[in-house]
Amino acid sequence: MKDLTLAEIKTLSDFFNYLSIAWFTAAAATPLFSPLPLNQKVLSFLLGAIGAYLLLLIALFFARNTKR
């Protein structure tokens, strides 16, 4: 992290934040409106929510390393 500028760290934080939104939309929300069996919908939603949460944690890691 020493080699990155403040703007680069903020960019990484924003990237992972947007990626978590896209991941949640594609993996969690979209299958709820598809004709999948209920167990696949629940599994997809859980995996999508967990993936989005992990990506948000990465985004927060980068955001905490920025000085205000």
Backbone as a ProteinNet text record, in pm:
[ID]
protein_1_A
[PRIMARY]
MKDLTLAEIKTLSDFFNYLSIAWFTAAAATPLFSPLPLNQKVLSFLLGAIGAYLLLLIALFFARNTKR
[TERTIARY]
81.3	0	85.6	213	299.3	319.7	315.1	344.8	225.9	107.7	-12	-39.6	-83.9	-123.4	-262.5	-299.6	-431.6	-542.4	-524.3	-624.5	-636.8	-524.5	-528.8	-599.4	-575.1	-642.5	-791.9	-830.8	-974.1	-1036.4	-962.7	-1012.2	-1033.7	-940.6	-957.2	-1077.9	-1096	-1212.1	-1341.5	-1347.2	-1466.8	-1489.3	-1381.2	-1392.6	-1456.8	-1406.9	-1462.1	-1604.1	-1634.2	-1770.2	-1866.8	-1831	-1916.1	-1924	-1813.8	-1812.2	-1906.3	-1913	-2004.7	-2150.8	-2180.6	-2316.8	-2351.2	-2259.1	-2282.5	-2296.3	-2211	-2215.6	-2350.3	-2396.4	-2523.8	-2638.1	-2634.9	-2740.8	-2743	-2626.1	-2619.2	-2638.8	-2580.4	-2580.9	-2692.4	-2744.1	-2845.4	-2984.5	-2996	-3127.5	-3184.9	-3106.3	-3155.7	-3216	-3152.3	-3211.4	-3348.1	-3378.3	-3508.5	-3622.8	-3593.5	-3695.8	-3689.3	-3611	-3599	-3679.8	-3704.2	-3785.2	-3704.5	-3613.3	-3534.9	-3614.4	-3581.6	-3643.4	-3607.8	-3690.5	-3674	-3537.9	-3493.5	-3365.9	-3248.4	-3253.6	-3148.2	-3155.3	-3276.9	-3291.8	-3232.6	-3260.7	-3209.4	-3057.2	-3003.7	-2859.4	-2792.3	-2848.8	-2793.6	-2797.5	-2908.7	-2919.8	-2815.3	-2798.8	-2701	-2558	-2523.9	-2389.7	-2367	-2468.8	-2457.2	-2441.6	-2516.9	-2507.2	-2371.8	-2322.8	-2192.1	-2081	-2088.8	-1989.3	-1989.4	-2107.1	-2117.1	-2060.8	-2088.2	-2037	-1883.8	-1826.3	-1680.4	-1617.9	-1680.6	-1629.1	-1642	-1748.8	-1762.3	-1656.1	-1619.8	-1512.6	-1380.2	-1354.7	-1232.5	-1237.1	-1352.9	-1368	-1345.4	-1397	-1376.5	-1230.5	-1162.1	-1019.6	-943.2	-971.8	-904.4	-949.3	-1076.8	-1127.7	-1065.9	-1039.5	-979.3	-834.6	-771.2	-631.7	-616	-726.3	-717.1	-720.5	-640.6	-638.3	-732.5	-805.7	-903	-846.3
-119.9	0	126.3	114.9	232.3	295.8	216.7	267.4	333.5	321.8	377.7	517.7	604.6	738.8	734.7	843.3	853.3	836.7	895	883.8	739.9	669.4	529.8	440.3	465.5	387.4	413.8	540.2	573	506.7	504.2	439	290	225.3	83	60.1	147.4	136.5	150.2	249.5	267.8	147.8	93.7	-21.1	-140	-172.9	-285.9	-257.8	-133.1	-96.4	-120.2	-73.4	-95	-242.7	-312.7	-456.1	-531.4	-490.1	-555.9	-531.9	-413.5	-384.1	-470.7	-479	-561.6	-708.8	-754.5	-894.2	-924.7	-836.9	-859.9	-862	-770	-764.8	-890.5	-932.3	-1047.9	-1180.3	-1194.5	-1324.6	-1342	-1234	-1247.6	-1205.9	-1090.2	-1038.6	-1100.2	-1114.4	-1163.9	-1304	-1401.1	-1535.2	-1540.7	-1441.9	-1441	-1423.5	-1364.5	-1340.8	-1441.6	-1545	-1646.9	-1771.2	-1859.9	-1979.2	-2094.4	-2063.9	-2166.6	-2227.5	-2347.9	-2404	-2319.4	-2326.5	-2242.7	-2264.6	-2389.9	-2414.7	-2350.3	-2346.7	-2279.8	-2128.4	-2075.7	-1932	-1891.6	-1970.4	-1939.8	-1950.7	-2055.6	-2074.2	-1960.5	-1923.3	-1814.3	-1683.2	-1658.6	-1536.2	-1533	-1644.6	-1649.5	-1630.2	-1699.4	-1683.2	-1541.4	-1483.1	-1345.6	-1246.5	-1265.9	-1175.5	-1188.8	-1311.3	-1332.7	-1272.9	-1293.8	-1235.7	-1084.2	-1024	-878.1	-826.3	-898	-858.4	-862.5	-967.8	-978.5	-867.4	-836.9	-728.1	-592.5	-574.1	-450.3	-440.3	-553.8	-552.4	-509.9	-555.7	-514.1	-364.2	-315.2	-172.2	-90.9	-139.4	-68.8	-72.7	-180.9	-189.5	-78.2	-60.2	46	183.6	198.8	328.3	368.7	274.1	305.3	347.1	309.8	346.6	485.5	554	689.4	788.9	891.6	996.3	1106	1156.1	1262.2	1397.2
0	0	0	28.9	35.4	-101.8	-206.9	-339.6	-408	-350.3	-413.5	-360.7	-451	-408.9	-348.1	-285	-223.5	-328	-443.2	-549.8	-599.4	-607.6	-651.9	-550.2	-422.8	-318.5	-321.8	-339.8	-349.2	-471.3	-581.3	-702.2	-678.9	-611.1	-578.7	-489.3	-392.2	-304.1	-383.5	-470.5	-554.5	-646.1	-702.6	-791.2	-719.3	-601.1	-527.8	-478.6	-451	-412.2	-528.3	-647	-764.6	-802.3	-785	-813.4	-719.5	-594.4	-501.2	-540.7	-590.1	-635.7	-756.9	-851	-970.1	-932.6	-841.7	-798.2	-733.4	-644.8	-578.5	-678.8	-773.9	-874	-960.1	-1005.5	-1095.5	-1022.8	-905.9	-838.8	-737.2	-683.1	-578.2	-625.1	-687.4	-721.1	-848.3	-951.9	-1080.1	-1072.2	-1005.3	-1000.1	-930.1	-847.4	-781	-880.4	-996.1	-1097.7	-1212.3	-1195.9	-1299.5	-1260.5	-1356.2	-1327	-1266	-1175.5	-1108.5	-992.5	-951.8	-831.3	-709	-608.5	-489.8	-422.5	-413	-345.2	-419.9	-552.2	-629.1	-613.4	-602.1	-579.9	-445.3	-342.6	-208.7	-207	-266.1	-271.3	-348.1	-460.7	-540.5	-463	-394.6	-316.2	-204.9	-134.4	-26.1	-76.9	-184.4	-240.6	-292	-352.2	-400.6	-287.7	-180.6	-65.8	3.4	17	79.3	-6.8	-136.6	-226.9	-222.7	-221.9	-215.2	-83.6	24.6	155.9	158.1	102.4	99.3	14.3	-97.7	-181.6	-111.5	-34.8	41.7	150.3	210.2	309.4	246.7	125.3	54.8	26.4	-16.8	-44	83.8	196.1	322.8	365.9	337	368.5	297.1	169.3	94.9	141.6	174	218.7	352.1	438.6	568.6	555.4	446	425.4	360.9	339.1	283.9	398.5	388.9	491.2	448.8	543	512	543.9
[MASK]
++++++++++++++++++++++++++++++++++++++++++++++++++++++++++++++++++++

